[in-house]
Amino acid sequence: HHEYFEKMAKEEFEHANKFMEYQNKRGGTVVLLDIKKPEQQSWASPLEAHQTGLQLEKDVYQALLELHATASKHADPHLTNYLEDEFLDEQVESIKQYAENIVNLRRVGAGLGEYIFDKHVKD
């Protein structure tokens, strides 16, 4: 699962860079704030880790929807289109992938099932 979560983290890092580039393009100033370390840093099982990942993806999606609503309220079609084109669909896809992984992890169970799941995710 380590490789899967590394891939997802890289994707989120790329999203952050896209936002900074967009803000600079629009003439804004990027102010980087500290990112609070998650309270939980280890999980009892891959299932638990994926459940946490799913919730984080849903939280990001909600934040994007709120930003989209703010952009709409302030008549900023450029930002609404940017969010739709660059982030919203991809976020839905990530949520779907986490949900599918959770279903599959529940189905295969612990031990050998998790090993087989790992092999499947790597392929």
C-alpha positions as CSV (number, residue, x, y, z in Angstrom):
1,H,0.0,0.0,0.0
2,H,3.0,2.2,0.5
3,E,3.4,2.8,-3.3
4,Y,-0.3,3.6,-3.7
5,F,-0.2,6.2,-1.0
6,E,3.1,7.7,-2.3
7,K,1.3,8.0,-5.7
8,M,-1.6,9.8,-4.1
9,A,0.6,12.1,-2.1
10,K,2.5,13.0,-5.3
11,E,-0.8,13.8,-7.0
12,E,-1.8,16.2,-4.1
13,F,1.6,17.9,-4.3
14,E,1.1,18.4,-8.0
15,H,-2.3,20.0,-7.2
16,A,-0.7,22.4,-4.8
17,N,1.8,23.4,-7.5
18,K,-1.0,23.9,-10.0
19,F,-2.8,26.2,-7.5
20,M,0.4,28.2,-6.9
21,E,1.0,28.6,-10.6
22,Y,-2.6,29.7,-11.2
23,Q,-2.5,32.2,-8.4
24,N,0.8,33.7,-9.8
25,K,-0.7,33.7,-13.3
26,R,-3.6,35.8,-11.9
27,G,-1.3,38.2,-10.2
28,G,-1.8,37.0,-6.7
29,T,0.8,36.3,-4.0
30,V,1.3,32.8,-2.7
31,V,1.5,32.7,1.1
32,L,2.6,29.3,2.3
33,L,1.3,28.4,5.7
34,D,2.3,25.5,7.9
35,I,0.5,22.3,7.2
36,K,-0.6,20.6,10.4
37,K,0.6,17.1,10.8
38,P,-2.2,14.5,10.9
39,E,-3.1,13.3,14.4
40,Q,-2.9,9.7,13.2
41,Q,0.3,8.6,11.5
42,S,-0.1,4.8,11.5
43,W,-3.0,2.5,10.9
44,A,-3.9,-0.9,12.2
45,S,-4.7,-2.2,8.7
46,P,-4.7,-1.2,5.0
47,L,-8.5,-1.0,5.3
48,E,-8.2,1.6,8.0
49,A,-5.6,3.6,6.0
50,H,-7.9,3.6,3.0
51,Q,-10.9,4.7,5.0
52,T,-8.8,7.6,6.3
53,G,-7.6,8.4,2.8
54,L,-11.2,8.4,1.5
55,Q,-12.3,10.9,4.2
56,L,-9.4,13.2,3.3
57,E,-10.3,13.1,-0.4
58,K,-13.9,13.9,0.5
59,D,-12.7,16.8,2.7
60,V,-10.6,18.2,-0.2
61,Y,-13.5,17.8,-2.6
62,Q,-15.8,19.7,-0.2
63,A,-13.2,22.5,0.0
64,L,-13.0,22.6,-3.8
65,L,-16.8,22.8,-4.0
66,E,-16.8,25.7,-1.6
67,L,-14.1,27.5,-3.6
68,H,-16.1,26.9,-6.7
69,A,-19.2,28.4,-5.1
70,T,-17.2,31.4,-4.0
71,A,-15.9,31.9,-7.5
72,S,-19.4,31.6,-8.9
73,K,-20.7,34.1,-6.3
74,H,-18.1,36.6,-7.3
75,A,-18.7,36.0,-11.1
76,D,-15.3,34.5,-11.8
77,P,-15.9,32.1,-14.6
78,H,-12.2,31.6,-15.2
79,L,-11.7,30.1,-11.8
80,T,-14.8,28.0,-11.9
81,N,-13.7,26.6,-15.3
82,Y,-10.2,26.0,-14.0
83,L,-11.5,24.1,-10.9
84,E,-13.8,22.0,-13.1
85,D,-11.2,21.3,-15.7
86,E,-8.2,20.6,-13.4
87,F,-9.6,19.3,-10.1
88,L,-13.2,18.3,-9.6
89,D,-13.4,15.4,-12.0
90,E,-10.0,14.1,-10.8
91,Q,-11.1,14.4,-7.2
92,V,-14.3,12.4,-7.9
93,E,-12.1,9.7,-9.5
94,S,-9.9,9.6,-6.4
95,I,-12.9,9.2,-4.2
96,K,-14.2,6.4,-6.4
97,Q,-10.8,4.6,-6.3
98,Y,-10.6,4.8,-2.5
99,A,-14.2,3.5,-2.2
100,E,-13.5,0.6,-4.6
101,N,-10.3,-0.2,-2.6
102,I,-12.3,-0.3,0.6
103,V,-14.9,-2.7,-0.9
104,N,-12.1,-4.9,-2.2
105,L,-10.2,-4.9,1.1
106,R,-13.3,-5.8,3.0
107,R,-13.9,-8.6,0.5
108,V,-10.5,-10.2,0.7
109,G,-9.9,-9.9,4.4
110,A,-6.7,-9.6,6.3
111,G,-3.5,-11.6,5.8
112,L,-3.2,-13.3,2.4
113,G,-6.1,-11.3,1.0
114,E,-4.3,-8.0,1.7
115,Y,-1.2,-9.4,0.1
116,I,-3.1,-10.3,-3.1
117,F,-4.8,-6.9,-3.0
118,D,-1.3,-5.2,-2.8
119,K,-0.2,-7.2,-5.9
120,H,-3.3,-6.1,-7.7
121,V,-2.9,-2.4,-6.9
122,K,0.8,-2.5,-8.1
123,D,-0.2,-3.9,-11.5
